[in-house]
Amino acid sequence: MAKSASLDEYLGALSDEQRTTIEKLRETILAAAPDAEAVFSYAMPGFKLGGAPLAWVGAWKRHFSLYPLSKAMLAAHGDALADYEMSKGTIKFPASDPIPYALVRKLVETRAAELRKSSS
């Protein structure tokens, strides 16, 4: 996928299924951190909390990604993440499987708590 310059351009380049999933992921992130600020950077939709990176999502040909995967998130939810491919800083959810939105919410809640703790 070519890099997009805006959220509208990004969403417009996705299939209907991808767009629906990305929008649901964005809703899930906001439900976990209602005070997060929506941003578009790194050519992907994301959110900041208190000016710090909270979460980004990406749609790829065979998976959806959630960034960043911090040490705190991995420590708190490592067992639940065992079935998913991870690489430095990201978790990949196969496009062929249902997205575990409840897990995404828990991950984002952990990340938000981590950011709030580090800013106090």
C-alpha positions as CSV (number, residue, x, y, z in Angstrom):
1,M,0.0,0.0,0.0
2,A,1.4,3.4,-0.9
3,K,1.9,5.9,1.9
4,S,-1.2,8.1,2.5
5,A,-1.1,11.8,3.4
6,S,-4.3,11.9,5.4
7,L,-6.7,9.7,7.3
8,D,-9.3,10.1,4.5
9,E,-6.8,9.1,1.9
10,Y,-5.7,6.1,4.0
11,L,-9.2,4.9,4.6
12,G,-10.2,5.5,1.0
13,A,-7.4,3.2,-0.2
14,L,-8.7,0.2,1.9
15,S,-11.2,-2.4,1.0
16,D,-14.6,-2.2,2.7
17,E,-13.6,-5.0,5.1
18,Q,-10.3,-3.4,5.9
19,R,-11.9,0.0,6.4
20,T,-14.5,-1.5,8.7
21,T,-11.8,-3.3,10.8
22,I,-9.6,-0.2,11.1
23,E,-12.6,2.0,12.1
24,K,-13.6,-0.6,14.7
25,L,-10.0,-0.7,16.0
26,R,-10.0,3.1,16.3
27,E,-13.3,2.9,18.2
28,T,-11.9,0.3,20.5
29,I,-8.8,2.5,21.2
30,L,-11.0,5.5,22.0
31,A,-13.2,3.3,24.3
32,A,-10.1,2.3,26.2
33,A,-8.7,5.8,26.4
34,P,-11.5,8.4,25.8
35,D,-9.2,11.3,26.4
36,A,-6.8,10.2,23.6
37,E,-6.2,12.6,20.6
38,A,-6.7,11.2,17.1
39,V,-3.7,11.8,14.9
40,F,-2.5,10.7,11.5
41,S,1.3,10.1,11.4
42,Y,3.7,7.5,10.2
43,A,1.2,7.3,7.3
44,M,-1.3,5.5,9.6
45,P,-4.2,6.4,11.9
46,G,-3.1,6.7,15.5
47,F,-3.7,8.3,18.9
48,K,-1.7,10.2,21.4
49,L,-2.3,10.6,25.1
50,G,-0.9,13.6,26.8
51,G,1.3,14.2,23.7
52,A,2.9,10.8,23.9
53,P,2.3,8.0,21.4
54,L,-0.6,5.8,22.6
55,A,-1.5,3.5,19.7
56,W,-1.4,3.2,15.9
57,V,-3.2,0.8,13.6
58,G,-2.4,-0.4,10.2
59,A,-4.1,-2.6,7.5
60,W,-1.9,-4.8,5.5
61,K,-2.6,-7.4,2.9
62,R,-2.6,-10.4,5.3
63,H,-2.8,-8.8,8.7
64,F,-3.7,-5.8,10.9
65,S,-1.1,-4.3,13.1
66,L,-1.2,-2.5,16.4
67,Y,1.7,-0.3,17.4
68,P,3.5,0.1,19.8
69,L,3.8,-3.1,21.7
70,S,5.6,-1.9,24.8
71,K,7.3,-4.0,27.5
72,A,4.5,-3.2,29.9
73,M,1.9,-4.5,27.5
74,L,3.8,-7.6,26.8
75,A,4.4,-8.3,30.5
76,A,0.7,-7.8,31.3
77,H,-0.7,-9.7,28.4
78,G,2.0,-12.0,27.1
79,D,-0.1,-15.2,27.5
80,A,-3.0,-13.7,25.5
81,L,-0.5,-12.6,22.8
82,A,1.1,-16.0,22.4
83,D,-1.0,-16.9,19.4
84,Y,-0.1,-13.8,17.5
85,E,3.0,-12.9,15.5
86,M,4.9,-10.1,17.1
87,S,8.0,-8.2,16.0
88,K,9.8,-5.4,17.8
89,G,7.1,-2.9,18.8
90,T,4.1,-4.4,16.9
91,I,1.5,-7.2,17.1
92,K,0.0,-8.6,14.0
93,F,-3.6,-9.9,13.9
94,P,-4.2,-12.2,10.9
95,A,-6.8,-10.7,8.5
96,S,-8.3,-14.2,8.1
97,D,-9.2,-14.4,11.8
98,P,-11.6,-12.2,13.9
99,I,-9.9,-9.3,15.6
100,P,-9.7,-9.8,19.4
101,Y,-11.2,-6.4,20.2
102,A,-11.4,-7.1,23.9
103,L,-7.7,-7.9,23.9
104,V,-6.9,-4.7,22.0
105,R,-8.9,-2.7,24.5
106,K,-6.9,-4.3,27.4
107,L,-3.6,-3.6,25.6
108,V,-4.5,0.0,25.0
109,E,-5.7,0.4,28.7
110,T,-2.3,-1.0,29.8
111,R,-0.5,1.4,27.4
112,A,-2.6,4.4,28.7
113,A,-1.8,3.5,32.3
114,E,1.9,3.2,31.4
115,L,1.8,6.7,29.8
116,R,-0.1,8.2,32.7
117,K,2.3,6.8,35.2
118,S,5.4,8.0,33.3
119,S,4.0,11.5,33.0
120,S,3.2,11.9,36.8
